[in-house]
Structures are given as C-alpha cells and as structure tokens.
Amino acid sequence: MTDFAATWARVQQHAGDVFTTVTGKEFRYLARDNAVEMQTTNRVLPRSDFEKALARMRVGGLGELQDLQGPSYIYAILNDPRVK
C-alpha cells in the first residue's frame, strides 16, 4: 500500500469524527471513494486534491494548498494525528 493509499484509508476511517481547522472551526465530513463531502459547508473535496496536498505539505504548509478545493479543511484533516 502506498503512503497516500494508507493516508486515504485513515481519512475514510475517521469520517464523521470532529476535526478542527487552524482557526479553531470544527467540522465533520463524509468519505466517498473519490471525495470527501463536507457536512458543515456545501463543498466536495476530491481525493486527488488530498493526494496533491500530501505531496506539497512535505515541503510547505497551508500556503502551498491555496489552489485546491477547501485547503483549510484538507490541511486540518491531513495534519490531524488520527490521519497523519
């Protein structure tokens, strides 16, 4: 299993849990095969954006993700100890 496949499995495993953005906003999500559907906003975050974010975060932080859908949410999920 690749690093991303293992990470995506953890993202799916923790669907429905409460996560918190850097600014302290709590949120939950539903996990689909190829996307995360936010429960607190009308956003769907594609799996491909999580994969891009994971590769970029090894080099930089949240600022590296601004061109992706819901960068604050992706960053919060991927940096949470349950997923990281």
matplotlib code that plots the C-alpha trace (Angstrom):
import matplotlib.pyplot as plt

x = [0.0, 1.4, 1.8, -1.2, -3.4, -2.7, -3.5, -6.7, -7.8, -7.3, -9.3, -12.1, -11.9, -12.4, -15.3, -17.9, -15.3, -14.9, -11.9, -10.7, -9.2, -6.1, -8.5, -10.5, -13.6, -15.0, -16.2, -17.2, -17.2, -18.5, -16.0, -16.7, -14.5, -13.1, -14.0, -14.8, -18.2, -18.2, -21.1, -20.8, -20.4, -21.6, -18.2, -16.9, -13.2, -11.8, -9.4, -6.9, -6.6, -5.8, -3.0, -1.6, -1.8, 0.0, 2.9, 3.1, 2.9, 6.1, 7.7, 5.5, 2.4, -1.2, 0.0, 1.1, -2.5, -4.4, -5.2, -7.0, -10.7, -11.1, -7.4, -8.1, -10.1, -7.7, -4.8, -6.7, -7.6, -4.1, -2.4, -4.6, -2.8, -5.6, -4.8, -1.2]
y = [0.0, 3.4, 6.2, 8.0, 4.9, 4.3, 8.0, 7.9, 4.8, 6.7, 9.7, 7.3, 5.6, 8.9, 10.2, 11.6, 12.5, 16.1, 17.9, 21.4, 23.9, 26.0, 28.9, 26.6, 25.9, 22.5, 20.3, 16.8, 15.1, 12.0, 10.0, 8.7, 6.5, 9.5, 12.5, 14.0, 15.7, 18.4, 18.3, 21.9, 23.5, 22.9, 21.5, 18.3, 17.9, 15.5, 12.7, 14.0, 17.2, 15.3, 13.5, 16.7, 18.3, 15.4, 15.7, 19.5, 19.6, 17.7, 20.8, 23.6, 24.4, 25.6, 28.3, 25.6, 24.4, 27.6, 26.4, 23.3, 22.9, 23.7, 24.0, 24.7, 21.5, 19.4, 20.7, 20.1, 16.5, 15.6, 17.1, 15.5, 12.8, 10.3, 10.6, 11.7]
z = [0.0, -1.0, 1.6, 0.1, 0.0, 3.7, 4.4, 2.4, 4.3, 7.5, 6.1, 5.3, 8.7, 10.6, 8.6, 10.9, 13.6, 14.6, 13.2, 13.8, 11.3, 12.2, 13.2, 15.5, 13.3, 14.0, 11.1, 10.1, 6.7, 4.9, 2.9, -0.5, -2.7, -4.6, -2.4, 1.0, 1.3, 4.0, 6.4, 7.6, 4.2, 0.7, -0.5, -2.0, -1.8, -4.4, -3.4, -6.0, -4.1, -0.9, -2.8, -4.2, -0.7, 0.9, -1.5, -1.1, 2.7, 3.0, 1.6, 2.8, 4.9, 4.3, 1.9, -0.5, -0.9, -1.8, -5.4, -4.1, -3.0, 0.7, 1.6, 5.3, 5.6, 3.7, 5.8, 9.0, 8.1, 6.8, 9.9, 12.4, 14.5, 13.6, 9.9, 9.9]

ax = plt.figure().add_subplot(projection="3d")
ax.plot(x, y, z, "-o")
ax.set_aspect("equal")
plt.show()
